[in-house]
Amino acid sequence: MIVRNPVSQAEFSPSKMGKVSLCGGDHLYVGLNCFEPGQQHQAHVHTDQDKMYVVLQGRGEATVGEQVSLVEAGDVILARAGVSHAMRNPGPERLVVLVVFSPPPKS
């Protein structure tokens, strides 16, 4: 499967982070997390999944374990299974992040 211009498929919500599924298989899932300014994905842990973020558009603040860093388009963030992670959009622009899980989330 080829996904062209994933940013064009971003969906935003004024009340919470938007989520878009792009593609997936038996061993991998790819989607988008879409943040309006001020929105965040609270710190959480996936006990049996590695999660990778790739910033496609905008700037944000990524937290992985104790590390907190400002990130921008082109940056890659990896949260290994069992490690707390979060993403926040401090604004003023929208933030679009490609999200890759392995193994894919269970339905």
N, C-alpha and C positions, 0 to 999 in steps of 0.2 A: 504494500500500500504506500502511496506517496501522498503526503499532505502538503499542499502548496499554500504558502503565505498563512501560517497558522494565526498570526496576529489579527488577520481580517475576520477570524471566527470568534474573537473575544466577545464575551457577553458580560455586561456590568449590571449591578443592582445597587440602588441607593442604600439598601438596608444591610447587605452583607456581601462578602467576597463572592464573585461569580465563579462557577466551575463549568468547564466544557470538556467533554470526552472527545478526543481526536481519533485514537485508534488503540488497538491492543491485541494481544494474543494470549496463548496459554502461559507465557512466561514474562510478559512485559505489558505495561499500561502507559499510555501517553495522553496527557490532557493539559488544560490551561487553568491557571488560577488568575483571576482578573480583579484587581483592586482599584477602587476609587480612592482618592486622597483621604487619609485618615483610617482606612480599613486595615484590618490585620487578620491573620490566621494565628490563633492563640498557640502557645507552646503545647506540643503534644509528642507522643512517642509511638512508633510502629514497632512492635516487638519482633516481628518476623519479616519486615520489608525494608529494603534499602530504598531511599528516595533521593532523587536528584532534581534540582531546580536549575533552569537556564533562564536568565533574565532576557526577555525578548524586547521589551519596551519599557522605558521609564527608569526610575530609581527607587530603591527600597532599602530596608534594613533587615538583614538576615541574621538569625540566631541559630547556632548549632552548638549544643552543649553549653559551655561557658563563653564561646566565641561569639561576638556581636560585630557585624561589619556592614558598612554601607555598600550596596551593590548596584550595578547598572548594566545596561544592555551588553550582552556578551559574557557576563560573569556566570560561573558555574558553582553551585553549592551542593555538597553531598552530605546527607544525613544517613549514617549507617543505622541498621536496625538496632533498636534499643537506645538511641541517642535522641534527646529532646531537641526539637527544632521549631522555628516559628518564622513568619514573614510579615513585614509591616510596610505600609506605604505612607511615609511621612508627608508626601505631597511635594509640590503642588500638582504634578501630572498624574495621569493614570499609570498603573503598573501592570504589565502582563508577563507572567512567568510560565514557561513550559515546565510541566511536572512529569517525571518518569518514575514509576514504581516497579520494583521487581521483588517478589512475584506480584502480579496484579492484585488489586483489592478484591476481596470476596464480595459477591453480590448480596 
